[in-house]
Amino acid sequence: MSVIYLLIAVSIFVAIGFFIAFVVAVKSGQFDDDYTPSVRMLFDDELIKTTQKKSEIKS
């Protein structure tokens, strides 16, 4: 029975460790999306063309 208490305590410490590592990674910008803005500019012309076509169809 005492082994269960030990395993629960260890698992709580491991979970807290992973949570702290996650918070540090988020604060340091690890999950910032640097790729999408650079790719979005490649498709801007297509977005403008489709909105112009839609406005021409409505007119």
Biopython code that builds the backbone (N, CA, C, O; Angstrom):
import numpy as np
from Bio.PDB.StructureBuilder import StructureBuilder

atoms = [
    (1, "MET", "N", (0.826, -1.197, 0.000)),
    (1, "MET", "CA", (0.000, 0.000, 0.000)),
    (1, "MET", "C", (0.871, 1.263, 0.000)),
    (1, "MET", "O", (0.497, 2.269, -0.602)),
    (2, "SER", "N", (2.006, 1.217, 0.658)),
    (2, "SER", "CA", (2.873, 2.396, 0.708)),
    (2, "SER", "C", (3.526, 2.669, -0.646)),
    (2, "SER", "O", (3.939, 3.794, -0.926)),
    (3, "VAL", "N", (3.617, 1.626, -1.490)),
    (3, "VAL", "CA", (4.191, 1.816, -2.823)),
    (3, "VAL", "C", (3.264, 2.700, -3.660)),
    (3, "VAL", "O", (3.738, 3.504, -4.463)),
    (4, "ILE", "N", (1.970, 2.561, -3.483)),
    (4, "ILE", "CA", (1.004, 3.380, -4.225)),
    (4, "ILE", "C", (1.202, 4.864, -3.875)),
    (4, "ILE", "O", (1.192, 5.720, -4.760)),
    (5, "TYR", "N", (1.378, 5.156, -2.604)),
    (5, "TYR", "CA", (1.606, 6.544, -2.194)),
    (5, "TYR", "C", (2.894, 7.085, -2.803)),
    (5, "TYR", "O", (2.956, 8.242, -3.220)),
    (6, "LEU", "N", (3.909, 6.252, -2.850)),
    (6, "LEU", "CA", (5.174, 6.658, -3.445)),
    (6, "LEU", "C", (5.001, 6.934, -4.943)),
    (6, "LEU", "O", (5.506, 7.936, -5.450)),
    (7, "LEU", "N", (4.295, 6.057, -5.648)),
    (7, "LEU", "CA", (4.079, 6.242, -7.088)),
    (7, "LEU", "C", (3.237, 7.478, -7.382)),
    (7, "LEU", "O", (3.491, 8.191, -8.353)),
    (8, "ILE", "N", (2.243, 7.729, -6.550)),
    (8, "ILE", "CA", (1.421, 8.928, -6.738)),
    (8, "ILE", "C", (2.265, 10.177, -6.527)),
    (8, "ILE", "O", (2.157, 11.132, -7.297)),
    (9, "ALA", "N", (3.096, 10.186, -5.507)),
    (9, "ALA", "CA", (3.951, 11.346, -5.235)),
    (9, "ALA", "C", (4.931, 11.583, -6.378)),
    (9, "ALA", "O", (5.131, 12.719, -6.808)),
    (10, "VAL", "N", (5.539, 10.506, -6.867)),
    (10, "VAL", "CA", (6.493, 10.637, -7.967)),
    (10, "VAL", "C", (5.788, 11.135, -9.228)),
    (10, "VAL", "O", (6.321, 11.991, -9.935)),
    (11, "SER", "N", (4.605, 10.613, -9.516)),
    (11, "SER", "CA", (3.881, 11.033, -10.721)),
    (11, "SER", "C", (3.456, 12.496, -10.628)),
    (11, "SER", "O", (3.441, 13.201, -11.638)),
    (12, "ILE", "N", (3.114, 12.952, -9.443)),
    (12, "ILE", "CA", (2.760, 14.370, -9.279)),
    (12, "ILE", "C", (3.991, 15.245, -9.534)),
    (12, "ILE", "O", (3.880, 16.278, -10.195)),
    (13, "PHE", "N", (5.143, 14.856, -9.030)),
    (13, "PHE", "CA", (6.354, 15.637, -9.268)),
    (13, "PHE", "C", (6.740, 15.645, -10.744)),
    (13, "PHE", "O", (7.190, 16.667, -11.263)),
    (14, "VAL", "N", (6.567, 14.520, -11.416)),
    (14, "VAL", "CA", (6.864, 14.456, -12.851)),
    (14, "VAL", "C", (5.903, 15.360, -13.623)),
    (14, "VAL", "O", (6.317, 16.076, -14.535)),
    (15, "ALA", "N", (4.622, 15.323, -13.257)),
    (15, "ALA", "CA", (3.632, 16.165, -13.927)),
    (15, "ALA", "C", (3.930, 17.646, -13.713)),
    (15, "ALA", "O", (3.807, 18.445, -14.640)),
    (16, "ILE", "N", (4.315, 18.007, -12.514)),
    (16, "ILE", "CA", (4.672, 19.401, -12.230)),
    (16, "ILE", "C", (5.905, 19.799, -13.038)),
    (16, "ILE", "O", (5.985, 20.920, -13.541)),
    (17, "GLY", "N", (6.864, 18.885, -13.161)),
    (17, "GLY", "CA", (8.061, 19.165, -13.962)),
    (17, "GLY", "C", (7.726, 19.415, -15.421)),
    (17, "GLY", "O", (8.247, 20.353, -16.024)),
    (18, "PHE", "N", (6.848, 18.574, -16.005)),
    (18, "PHE", "CA", (6.433, 18.775, -17.390)),
    (18, "PHE", "C", (5.653, 20.074, -17.556)),
    (18, "PHE", "O", (5.812, 20.767, -18.562)),
    (19, "PHE", "N", (4.820, 20.407, -16.588)),
    (19, "PHE", "CA", (4.057, 21.656, -16.659)),
    (19, "PHE", "C", (4.985, 22.867, -16.627)),
    (19, "PHE", "O", (4.787, 23.820, -17.381)),
    (20, "ILE", "N", (5.983, 22.837, -15.768)),
    (20, "ILE", "CA", (6.940, 23.945, -15.691)),
    (20, "ILE", "C", (7.726, 24.055, -16.990)),
    (20, "ILE", "O", (7.973, 25.159, -17.475)),
    (21, "ALA", "N", (8.120, 22.916, -17.558)),
    (21, "ALA", "CA", (8.840, 22.942, -18.834)),
    (21, "ALA", "C", (7.957, 23.518, -19.941)),
    (21, "ALA", "O", (8.444, 24.261, -20.793)),
    (22, "PHE", "N", (6.673, 23.186, -19.936)),
    (22, "PHE", "CA", (5.740, 23.724, -20.927)),
    (22, "PHE", "C", (5.589, 25.231, -20.786)),
    (22, "PHE", "O", (5.618, 25.951, -21.784)),
    (23, "VAL", "N", (5.430, 25.713, -19.568)),
    (23, "VAL", "CA", (5.275, 27.151, -19.336)),
    (23, "VAL", "C", (6.529, 27.900, -19.770)),
    (23, "VAL", "O", (6.430, 28.967, -20.377)),
    (24, "VAL", "N", (7.700, 27.361, -19.470)),
    (24, "VAL", "CA", (8.953, 27.997, -19.876)),
    (24, "VAL", "C", (9.061, 28.032, -21.401)),
    (24, "VAL", "O", (9.511, 29.029, -21.966)),
    (25, "ALA", "N", (8.653, 26.959, -22.064)),
    (25, "ALA", "CA", (8.716, 26.915, -23.527)),
    (25, "ALA", "C", (7.756, 27.924, -24.154)),
    (25, "ALA", "O", (8.098, 28.561, -25.150)),
    (26, "VAL", "N", (6.575, 28.074, -23.590)),
    (26, "VAL", "CA", (5.618, 29.044, -24.121)),
    (26, "VAL", "C", (6.129, 30.468, -23.925)),
    (26, "VAL", "O", (6.022, 31.296, -24.829)),
    (27, "LYS", "N", (6.674, 30.753, -22.767)),
    (27, "LYS", "CA", (7.176, 32.103, -22.496)),
    (27, "LYS", "C", (8.398, 32.457, -23.334)),
    (27, "LYS", "O", (8.621, 33.630, -23.634)),
    (28, "SER", "N", (9.185, 31.469, -23.712)),
    (28, "SER", "CA", (10.373, 31.750, -24.509)),
    (28, "SER", "C", (10.067, 31.836, -25.996)),
    (28, "SER", "O", (10.963, 32.115, -26.791)),
    (29, "GLY", "N", (8.816, 31.600, -26.388)),
    (29, "GLY", "CA", (8.432, 31.736, -27.784)),
    (29, "GLY", "C", (8.646, 30.476, -28.604)),
    (29, "GLY", "O", (8.721, 30.542, -29.831)),
    (30, "GLN", "N", (8.746, 29.348, -27.954)),
    (30, "GLN", "CA", (8.988, 28.092, -28.658)),
    (30, "GLN", "C", (7.851, 27.737, -29.615)),
    (30, "GLN", "O", (8.085, 27.105, -30.645)),
    (31, "PHE", "N", (6.635, 28.136, -29.286)),
    (31, "PHE", "CA", (5.478, 27.757, -30.083)),
    (31, "PHE", "C", (4.983, 28.889, -30.972)),
    (31, "PHE", "O", (3.873, 28.809, -31.497)),
    (32, "ASP", "N", (5.771, 29.931, -31.154)),
    (32, "ASP", "CA", (5.388, 31.005, -32.066)),
    (32, "ASP", "C", (5.433, 30.501, -33.500)),
    (32, "ASP", "O", (6.306, 29.718, -33.874)),
    (33, "ASP", "N", (4.487, 30.959, -34.283)),
    (33, "ASP", "CA", (4.389, 30.495, -35.662)),
    (33, "ASP", "C", (5.134, 31.469, -36.570)),
    (33, "ASP", "O", (4.624, 32.538, -36.904)),
    (34, "ASP", "N", (6.334, 31.090, -36.958)),
    (34, "ASP", "CA", (7.137, 31.927, -37.842)),
    (34, "ASP", "C", (6.960, 31.549, -39.308)),
    (34, "ASP", "O", (7.337, 32.318, -40.193)),
    (35, "TYR", "N", (6.401, 30.395, -39.571)),
    (35, "TYR", "CA", (6.327, 29.893, -40.942)),
    (35, "TYR", "C", (5.115, 30.447, -41.691)),
    (35, "TYR", "O", (5.241, 30.826, -42.855)),
    (36, "THR", "N", (3.962, 30.504, -41.061)),
    (36, "THR", "CA", (2.732, 30.890, -41.749)),
    (36, "THR", "C", (2.777, 32.296, -42.337)),
    (36, "THR", "O", (2.363, 32.463, -43.485)),
    (37, "PRO", "N", (3.255, 33.322, -41.625)),
    (37, "PRO", "CA", (3.282, 34.647, -42.250)),
    (37, "PRO", "C", (4.139, 34.710, -43.513)),
    (37, "PRO", "O", (3.817, 35.450, -44.442)),
    (38, "SER", "N", (5.214, 33.948, -43.552)),
    (38, "SER", "CA", (6.058, 33.982, -44.748)),
    (38, "SER", "C", (5.394, 33.277, -45.921)),
    (38, "SER", "O", (5.653, 33.626, -47.073)),
    (39, "VAL", "N", (4.561, 32.312, -45.656)),
    (39, "VAL", "CA", (3.875, 31.599, -46.728)),
    (39, "VAL", "C", (2.609, 32.349, -47.144)),
    (39, "VAL", "O", (2.198, 32.281, -48.302)),
    (40, "ARG", "N", (2.001, 33.051, -46.214)),
    (40, "ARG", "CA", (0.756, 33.764, -46.495)),
    (40, "ARG", "C", (0.943, 34.784, -47.616)),
    (40, "ARG", "O", (0.028, 35.001, -48.411)),
    (41, "MET", "N", (2.118, 35.414, -47.690)),
    (41, "MET", "CA", (2.341, 36.415, -48.728)),
    (41, "MET", "C", (2.370, 35.786, -50.120)),
    (41, "MET", "O", (2.128, 36.473, -51.113)),
    (42, "LEU", "N", (2.662, 34.490, -50.202)),
    (42, "LEU", "CA", (2.666, 33.823, -51.499)),
    (42, "LEU", "C", (1.248, 33.639, -52.043)),
    (42, "LEU", "O", (1.052, 33.549, -53.255)),
    (43, "PHE", "N", (0.274, 33.583, -51.156)),
    (43, "PHE", "CA", (-1.102, 33.326, -51.571)),
    (43, "PHE", "C", (-1.973, 34.574, -51.530)),
    (43, "PHE", "O", (-3.178, 34.476, -51.765)),
    (44, "ASP", "N", (-1.410, 35.745, -51.240)),
    (44, "ASP", "CA", (-2.193, 36.975, -51.187)),
    (44, "ASP", "C", (-2.823, 37.293, -52.532)),
    (44, "ASP", "O", (-3.977, 37.719, -52.582)),
    (45, "ASP", "N", (-2.092, 37.095, -53.621)),
    (45, "ASP", "CA", (-2.638, 37.392, -54.945)),
    (45, "ASP", "C", (-3.846, 36.519, -55.249)),
    (45, "ASP", "O", (-4.821, 36.995, -55.830)),
    (46, "GLU", "N", (-3.796, 35.264, -54.868)),
    (46, "GLU", "CA", (-4.911, 34.372, -55.116)),
    (46, "GLU", "C", (-6.133, 34.793, -54.315)),
    (46, "GLU", "O", (-7.259, 34.702, -54.804)),
    (47, "LEU", "N", (-5.917, 35.253, -53.087)),
    (47, "LEU", "CA", (-7.034, 35.704, -52.278)),
    (47, "LEU", "C", (-7.668, 36.951, -52.880)),
    (47, "LEU", "O", (-8.892, 37.087, -52.877)),
    (48, "ILE", "N", (-6.854, 37.853, -53.391)),
    (48, "ILE", "CA", (-7.373, 39.074, -54.000)),
    (48, "ILE", "C", (-8.147, 38.732, -55.267)),
    (48, "ILE", "O", (-9.203, 39.309, -55.523)),
    (49, "LYS", "N", (-7.635, 37.806, -56.055)),
    (49, "LYS", "CA", (-8.304, 37.423, -57.297)),
    (49, "LYS", "C", (-9.655, 36.773, -57.019)),
    (49, "LYS", "O", (-10.628, 37.044, -57.723)),
    (50, "THR", "N", (-9.723, 35.921, -56.005)),
    (50, "THR", "CA", (-10.995, 35.255, -55.716)),
    (50, "THR", "C", (-12.018, 36.244, -55.181)),
    (50, "THR", "O", (-13.201, 36.124, -55.497)),
    (51, "THR", "N", (-11.598, 37.219, -54.380)),
    (51, "THR", "CA", (-12.556, 38.201, -53.886)),
    (51, "THR", "C", (-13.005, 39.119, -55.011)),
    (51, "THR", "O", (-14.155, 39.558, -55.018)),
    (52, "GLN", "N", (-12.130, 39.420, -55.961)),
    (52, "GLN", "CA", (-12.530, 40.243, -57.100)),
    (52, "GLN", "C", (-13.516, 39.484, -57.977)),
    (52, "GLN", "O", (-14.478, 40.071, -58.473)),
    (53, "LYS", "N", (-13.294, 38.205, -58.174)),
    (53, "LYS", "CA", (-14.219, 37.404, -58.968)),
    (53, "LYS", "C", (-15.585, 37.341, -58.302)),
    (53, "LYS", "O", (-16.613, 37.419, -58.975)),
    (54, "LYS", "N", (-15.599, 37.201, -56.977)),
    (54, "LYS", "CA", (-16.869, 37.156, -56.263)),
    (54, "LYS", "C", (-17.599, 38.493, -56.378)),
    (54, "LYS", "O", (-18.822, 38.521, -56.516)),
    (55, "SER", "N", (-16.852, 39.608, -56.321)),
    (55, "SER", "CA", (-17.499, 40.903, -56.420)),
    (55, "SER", "C", (-17.989, 41.151, -57.839)),
    (55, "SER", "O", (-19.001, 41.825, -58.028)),
    (56, "GLU", "N", (-17.285, 40.613, -58.853)),
    (56, "GLU", "CA", (-17.728, 40.756, -60.226)),
    (56, "GLU", "C", (-18.990, 39.945, -60.477)),
    (56, "GLU", "O", (-19.864, 40.364, -61.235)),
    (57, "ILE", "N", (-19.082, 38.796, -59.846)),
    (57, "ILE", "CA", (-20.260, 37.946, -60.027)),
    (57, "ILE", "C", (-21.476, 38.610, -59.378)),
    (57, "ILE", "O", (-22.576, 38.556, -59.927)),
    (58, "LYS", "N", (-21.284, 39.231, -58.221)),
    (58, "LYS", "CA", (-22.390, 39.880, -57.530)),
    (58, "LYS", "C", (-22.860, 41.117, -58.273)),
    (58, "LYS", "O", (-24.029, 41.485, -58.154)),
    (59, "SER", "N", (-21.983, 41.782, -59.045)),
    (59, "SER", "CA", (-22.347, 43.031, -59.720)),
    (59, "SER", "C", (-23.181, 42.811, -60.934)),
    (59, "SER", "O", (-23.562, 43.771, -61.603)),
]
sb = StructureBuilder()
sb.init_structure("model")
sb.init_model(0)
sb.init_chain("A")
sb.init_seg("    ")
for serial, (resi, resn, name, xyz) in enumerate(atoms, 1):
    if name == "N":
        sb.init_residue(resn, " ", resi, " ")
    sb.init_atom(name, np.array(xyz, "f"), 0.0, 1.0, " ", f" {name:<3s}", serial, name[0])
structure = sb.get_structure()
